[in-house]
Amino acid sequence: MLYYSLEALIALLLVVSLVLMQQQSSFDKKGFSSIYLFQQENDLLKVWGLLESIDEKELVNDFNKMFAERNKSISINGRAFSFEGVGGKPVKSNASFNGFEIELIVYH
């Protein structure tokens, strides 16, 4: 029969929890960042859709503020505005409202 001391069990639990935490944090960084960006893009499109009137300049400014630290691109009625280049995996959203055809692309 094997006998484990209380200290050994605590140490084993600590090691296992550290390994699981490391795996969880790497999964969060890879798995949920694109979902989070997609949700942010869609939230922005929903807010724009609720507004009575909005102009192109205001759309571009809002988009820049929302994704200030990211490489991004916005297309409004076929006119593309790119900011800080492109790179990484794109997350795309698009919508049509108030006479605007909008496509948002944020890279992560």
C-alpha positions in Angstrom: 0.0 0.0 0.0 1.3 3.4 -0.9 1.3 6.2 1.6 1.3 9.8 0.6 1.9 12.6 3.1 -0.3 15.6 3.2 2.6 17.8 1.9 3.1 15.5 -1.1 -0.6 15.7 -2.0 -0.6 19.5 -1.7 2.5 19.7 -3.9 0.9 17.4 -6.5 -2.3 19.5 -6.5 -0.3 22.6 -6.9 1.7 21.3 -9.9 -1.5 20.0 -11.6 -3.3 23.3 -11.1 -0.4 25.2 -12.5 -0.3 23.0 -15.6 -4.1 23.4 -16.1 -3.9 27.2 -15.6 -1.1 27.4 -18.3 -3.1 25.4 -20.7 -6.3 27.5 -20.1 -4.5 30.8 -20.6 -3.0 29.6 -23.9 -6.4 28.4 -25.1 -8.0 31.7 -24.2 -5.4 33.7 -26.1 -5.8 31.6 -29.3 -9.5 30.5 -29.1 -11.5 33.4 -27.8 -9.7 36.5 -29.2 -11.4 36.1 -32.6 -14.8 35.5 -31.0 -14.3 38.6 -28.8 -13.3 40.7 -31.9 -16.3 39.4 -33.9 -18.6 40.4 -31.0 -17.1 43.9 -30.7 -17.5 44.4 -34.5 -21.1 43.3 -34.4 -21.9 45.5 -31.4 -20.5 48.5 -33.2 -22.6 47.7 -36.3 -25.7 47.3 -34.1 -25.2 50.7 -32.5 -24.7 52.3 -35.9 -27.9 50.6 -37.2 -29.9 52.2 -34.3 -28.8 55.8 -35.1 -31.1 58.0 -37.1 -28.4 59.7 -39.0 -24.7 59.2 -39.3 -22.0 60.2 -41.8 -19.0 58.4 -43.2 -16.5 60.4 -41.2 -18.3 59.5 -37.9 -18.3 55.8 -38.9 -14.5 55.9 -39.5 -13.8 57.7 -36.3 -15.9 55.3 -34.2 -14.2 52.3 -35.8 -10.8 53.8 -35.1 -11.6 54.4 -31.4 -13.1 51.0 -30.9 -10.1 49.1 -32.3 -7.4 51.7 -31.6 -4.6 49.1 -30.9 -5.3 46.8 -33.8 -4.6 46.5 -37.5 -7.9 47.2 -39.2 -9.8 48.1 -42.3 -13.2 49.5 -42.9 -15.1 49.6 -46.3 -18.0 51.9 -46.7 -20.0 51.7 -49.9 -16.9 50.2 -51.6 -14.4 52.8 -50.4 -11.8 51.1 -48.2 -10.0 52.8 -45.4 -7.0 50.9 -43.9 -5.3 51.8 -40.7 -1.9 50.5 -39.4 -1.5 48.0 -42.2 -2.8 44.5 -42.4 -1.5 41.3 -40.8 -2.6 38.3 -38.9 -5.9 36.5 -39.2 -8.8 38.7 -40.3 -12.1 38.8 -38.4 -14.8 40.2 -40.7 -18.3 41.6 -40.2 -20.6 43.4 -42.6 -24.0 45.1 -42.6 -26.3 47.3 -44.6 -28.3 50.2 -43.1 -29.2 53.8 -43.7 -27.8 53.7 -47.2 -24.4 52.3 -46.1 -22.8 49.0 -47.1 -20.2 48.4 -44.4 -17.5 45.8 -44.0 -15.3 45.7 -41.0 -12.0 43.8 -40.8 -9.9 43.5 -37.7 -6.7 41.5 -37.7 -5.4 39.6 -34.7 
